[in-house]
Amino acid sequence: MEDAYNIGKETEQREFKKSTGELKEGIISICAILNKHQSGELYFGVRNDGTVLGQDINDTTLRTVSQAIRSNIKPPIYPSISEQTYGKRKVVYVKFDGTQKPYLAYNIPRIRIADEDSVMEQPLYEEMLRQRESISYSWESQRSKYKVSDIDKQVFDNYLKRAKKVGRISFEEEDPLSVLTKLDLTDGEWLLNAGAALFVSSGMNELQMAKFASDEKLTFTDIRRFTGSILDLADKAAQYVIDAMDWRVEFGSGLERQEIPEIPVDAIREAVINAFAHRKLESGQSVEIAVYRSFIEIYSPGKFPEGVEPEQFIREIRKPIRRNPLITRTLYYSKDMESFATGLKRIYDACEAAECKVEFYGDDYGFTVRFYRHCGDGWNQGLSANLEKRGTQSGTQDDSQADASEKLIKLIRENSKATRKQMAETLSVSIRTIQRLLKELPNVHYVGSGYSGHWEIDDPEE
């Protein structure tokens, strides 16, 4: 008879599950433990009393567990997942830690009480949020899981060459450890999160790009997704927009040929690098590029600073409000971006000179720069046929939007506690489209706060 193994009892930092058939419950336990202790361990293949049952483990088991944890815990974590053996019985062992509390599992925050996973009370959740967002806390200055030896050497060499060429880095050293240490991006041989985000090709940064057939996310003609370093992804994003834009040709007095883009290239590059540099990196969300028929949007996750509006940075010189000062300072040295909170003004000025309409707007989730296409007399004269054709389709677009609003109201009537994410998934649109539709429905409002509230519809009196 095979020996029975017992590995002890469950605790506030230790959880047992009989098998990966309880993967969802396991992920909820990880979330609860993180919110209480910031670290813990989870076993799949062990009974509640600590008896090792074992479970089948194949080539995809560990990857499935890793992907499920990454997809369903926010902010994302990067656990260590391995196979352990007790006698002839195998178990899946997950060791995890994180300092970004409050964590949510399947969009609900939970906290560990003894060996139970309880839904977190709203006041505690809000207090944790305040602590996470406090000025004293800096995610980018914490040590990452990457070493200096993990950097993309080509990205690093190109950066250093630019920084020395523009004269903002004057020291002679060129080896990565010396340079990154002087830039305050290391902790010994380890990179800080800021250094890893800038120079390591990893899943720390994500870029999603798509082209759509109309001005709604109904039919896409191209969609792409990349992970990598900030500097590499910023180049990919800018080039994607440049390739997607229309260009017109003008001839000067000397018959020299000029190719003129519908949106200034400098404004595009500025918007892209700002999207990566100022985004909330620890959220795990992507920078998004969306090319529509009539406009192009660049979206960065992370709420715009409280108490100010984008227009204030255009009208007046303001003290910079930087979410990621280490990253923005490093990009300043290479002149990939400037300091002194001038990015929005440079975008606006470049677009105004080119007669290109640009808008800035934000919400609780992120910040968007929208460039309108084919603006100005040059485009109106050269593309009158195309503009006329788009005009004939406006009624169809209006009908589509009205239909989406009706579907959203119907969904809310059926489920008043639906989250924006659930609404987006049900209607097959983006969360930002849901947010826009909700703003345009004055009779729909949210009652209560956080995940405990619900939607109400004020029906007109008969």
N, C-alpha and C positions, 0 to 999 in steps of 0.2 A: 504494500500500500504506500502511495506517495506521501512523503512528509508534508504536514500542514505548516505553513508559515504564518506568523502574525507579526505585523510591523508596528503595533502600538495603537493608540487611540487618535481620533480626530481632535483637533484643537481649533482655536481661532485662526491659526495660520496653516492648518493642514486639513485637507479634504480628501475623502475617498469616494470613488464612484465604481460601481460594479463593472462597467464596460463603457466604451465610447458610444454605446447606444444612449448614454446619458450625457452626451457632449454639451447640449444646451444648458443642462443643469450645472455642469462643470464650469462652463463659462460664466454663468451667473455667480457661482461661488468665487471664482477668480476676482470678479468685479468687487464683490462684497469684502473680500480679504484685503484687496488693494486699498479700498477706501478706509479700512480700519488700521492696517499695519504697513501698507506700502510694499509688502513682500509676502511670499508664501509658497506652498507646494501643493500639487494635486496629483493623485494617482488614479488611473483608470485600470480596473482589474482587481480592485480590493473592496471587500465588504465593509460596511460601516464600523464593525467591531475590530477592523484591522486584519482580518483573515484574507490572505492572498488567494484570489480565485483564478487569476490569470485571464488572458484573452488572446484571441487570434490577432496577430500583427503581421501585415503584409507590406509591400513596398510603398503603398500610398497612405498607410494609416497615419504616420507622423505628419506627413504633408497636409492631410485633411484636417487634423487637429490644429496645426499651425494656421492654416488659412481661415478656419472658423473663428479662431481667437482674434486674428487680425481684422476680420470683417465685422465682428459683432461687439468688440470692446472699443469704446472711444473715451478719451484719446487712445491711439493705438499703442500697444506694448509689444515687446520683442522677447518672448519667453524662450527658455532653453527647454527643448523637448527631446526626450531620449527613451530608449527601451531598456528596461531593467529586468533581471531574471532572478527568481527565487526558486531554487531547485530546478524543476522543469517548467515552471510557470512564468510567463512573461507579462509584464505590465507596462503601461505608458506612463512616464514620469514627466511632469511639467513643473519647472521651477520658474517663478516669475517675480518681477519687481517693477515699481513705477512710482514716480513722484508727482504725477499730474492730476491728482485727485481734485474734484470728484470724477470717478470713472462711471460710465454707463454701460450696461450690458443689455443689448436689444432695446436701447433708448430709455432704459429705466435705471436710476442710481440705486444701489443697494449697499448695505453695510453689515458686517459680521457681528453677531451677538451670540457668544458661546460658539456653538457649531451650526448656527442657523443663519440664513441669508435673508435679512429683512429689508423691505423697501425703505429707503432713507426718507426721513421727515424733511419737509420743504425748508424750514429754517436752517437745518444743518447743511443741506445741499447748497443753499445760497451763501452761507458762511464759507464753505469750502471754495466756492467760485470766487468770492472776494479774495481769499488768500492766494488762489492760483493766479489771479490777475494783478496782484499787488506789485508795486514798483520794486519792492525788495527781492522779488522772485524773478529769476532770469533763466529760462529754459535753455537759451542758446549758450550760456556760460557753464552749463553742466557738462561733465565728461561723457562722451559718447562711447559706443561699443567699438569704435573704429580707431585704428592706430595711424600714425603718420604714414607708415608703409602702405596703407590701403588707398592713398589718394590716386586720382587719375593724373599721371605724370604729365601728359600732354596738356591737359587743362591747366595744371599748375604752371608749367613752363610758359604757356601763352599769357597767363595772367601776369606773371612776374615780368615778362618782356614788355607788356603794355605799361605796367606801373613804373618801370625804370625809364621807359621812353618818354612818358609825360612828366617825369621828374618828381613824382610824389613818393617814390621809394629810392633812397640814395645809398643805403648800405650795400656793401660788396657781396655779402653772402648770397649763394644761390641754391644751396642744398635745402630740401623741403623742411627738415626739422628746424634748422636755424631760422629760416624765413618765417615759418608759421609760429615759432616761439616768439620772435620779435613782433609779430602781429597779434600776440595774445590769444592765439587760437589753439593752444595745446596745454596739456597737463602731463608733463613728462613726455613719454612716447605716445600718449593717447591724445586724440583730437577732442576738442570741445565740440558740442553739437553744432555750433556755428561753423567751425572748420570742416566738419564732416559734411554739412549741408552744402558748403561752397565747393568742395574739391573731391568728394567721394562719389563714385557712380553707384548709388544704392537706391533702395526704395524709400529713403527718407524724403525725397522730392518726387512729385508726380505731376505730369502734364497731360491734359486731355485736350484734343483739338478736333473740331468737326466743321463741315460745311453743310448748309441746309438749303433746300430747294426754294424756300420761301422765307418769310419773316417769322415763322413759328417753327418749333422743334417737332415738326410732324414727319418730314421726310428728309433724311440726310443723304448726301451724295458722297461723303467721305468721312471717316472717323479714325482717329489714331490715338494711341496712348503710349507714353514713354516714362521711364524713371531714370534718374541720373543726378548729376551734380547741378547746382543752380546755374553755373556758368554755361554748361553744355545745354541744358534745357532752355535757357533764355535765348540762346542762338537758334535752336530749333523752332521755338515759338515765333520769334521775329521773322525768320525765313518763311515759315508757313503762311503768315499774313502777307508778306511781300509777294510771294508766289500766287496768292489767291486774289490779290488786288488787280484792278484794271489800270492800264497805263495808256496815256495818249502821247502822241508825237507832235512837237511844234518845231518850226524852223526859224532860227534867228535871222538877222539882217545879212549875215554872211553865209546863209544857208546851212549853218551848223545844226545838227539834229539834237533835239532835247527830248528825253523821255520823262514824262511827268506823271507821278503816281496820283491816284485819286485821294490818298491820305499820305501826309508827309512821313517819310521813312523814319526820320529822327523822332517824331512823336510816337510812332509804333514802338521803336526800340526803348524809348523812355518808359512807356506804359508797361512794357513787358518786364523790364528789369525791376521796376517798382513793384509789380505784382509779386515777383519772387522775393524781393528783399524785405518787403513790409508784411508779407503774409504771416498768418499764425501757423508757424511750422509744426508745432506740437499737435495741431488738430488732425494731422494726417490727411487733410483734404487736398485736392488737386487745384493747381492753377488751370483755368479753362480758357481756351480760345474758341470762339464761335463765330463763324462767317455766315452771315445771312445775306439775303438778296439786297437789302437796303442799308445795312449797317454791319459793323464788326465789333464784337465785344471781347474785352479782356477782363477776366474775373479773378480776384484774389481773395482767398478765404481769410476772414478776420475782420471784425467790426471796425469801422472808421472811428478814430478817437472821439470820446464823448465831449460834448460841449462846443464843438467846432463843426463848420460845414466846409466842404471842398472849395466852395467859392471864396472863402476867406484866405486860402492859400494862393489864390489867383490875384485877388485885389490888393493884398498887403504882404509885407515880409513878416513872417511869424517864426517863433522859436520852433525848431523841429520837434515833432513827437514821433519817436522811433521805437517801434516794437522790438526790433532786432539791431541794437546799436553796433554790436561787433560785426555783423554782416554788412550793414550799410557803410561802416567805416572802412572795411576791407575793400568794398567795391568803389569807394571814393578814391582810394589810393591808385587804382587802375583807371580811373575816370570812366568806369562803366556807369557810375551814377554820381551826381553831385550832392553836396550837403546843403544845409540851410533851408530845407523844406521848399525847394524850388521846382521839384519835379512836375507838379500839376501845372504850375505857371508856364513852364517850358512847353509842355504838351499843348496847353491852350494857345500860347503865342504862336507856335508853329502852325497850328490848325487855322488860327485866325488869318495869318499871312497867306495861307493857301486857300482861303475861303472854304474850309472844311469844317462842318459843324461837329462839335464834340460835347459830350455830356458826361458828368460824373455823378454817380449815385451809390448809396450804400444801404444796407439793412442789417439786421441782427446777425447775419451769417457771413457777409463779406462785402467787398467793394468792387464796383464795375466801372470801367471806362468804355464808353460807347462812341465809336467813330461812325458818322453817317457817310454813305458812299455817294459819289457822283455829284458833289456840291459845286457851286460856283458857275460862272458864265462859261468857262471853257468846257466843262462837262455838259452843261445844258445845251450848248450849241452842237457839240459833237455827238451826243447820244440821245437826241430828241426822240428818235424812233423807239429806243429801248425804254425811255422814261414814259412815253405814251403807252407802251404795252403794259408796263407795270401799273399804270393808272387804271387800266381796264380790269385789273385783278383785285383792286382794293375792296370791292364789294364782297368778293369771295373771302378775303382775309377777315373783314369785319364779321361776316357770317360765322367764320370759324371761331373767332374769339367769343362771340355771343353763345355759340354752342358749347364751348369749353366752360364758360361761366355757368350755364344751366346745368351742366354735368357736375360741376363743383358744388353747387347749391344742393343738388339731389344727393350727392355723396354725404354732405354735412347733415342733411335731414336723416339719413339712414344711420350715420355714426357720428354723433356730436363730439366724440372724444378722439376722432381721427387726427393723427399728427400730420404735419406738412409733408413729411417723407411718405407716409402712407397715401396721402392724397396724390402726390406726384406719381407714385408707383401705380395707383389705380387708374389714373387718367393718362399714363404714359407720357408725362411731360416732366420738365425739370422742377426742382424745388423753387428756383427763382421765378419760374412762370406761375407757380401756385402763389407765391408771395405777391406777385404783381396783380394777379386776379383778385386776391383777397383785399388788396388795397383799393381796387376799383369797384368793390361791392360794399357800398356804405351801409347796407342793412345786415351785414355779417360782422359779428364781433366776438372776441374771446372773453369769456367770463372766468375769473379765478386766475391762478398763476401757475406757471410751470406745467408739469405733466399731470397735475391734479385738476386742472381746469377743463372747460369744454366750450364748444362753439354754440352760439345762438344766432337765430335769424329773426330779425324784426319784420314780420309780414305786414304790409300796408292794411290799414283798417278798411273794411268793406263798406 
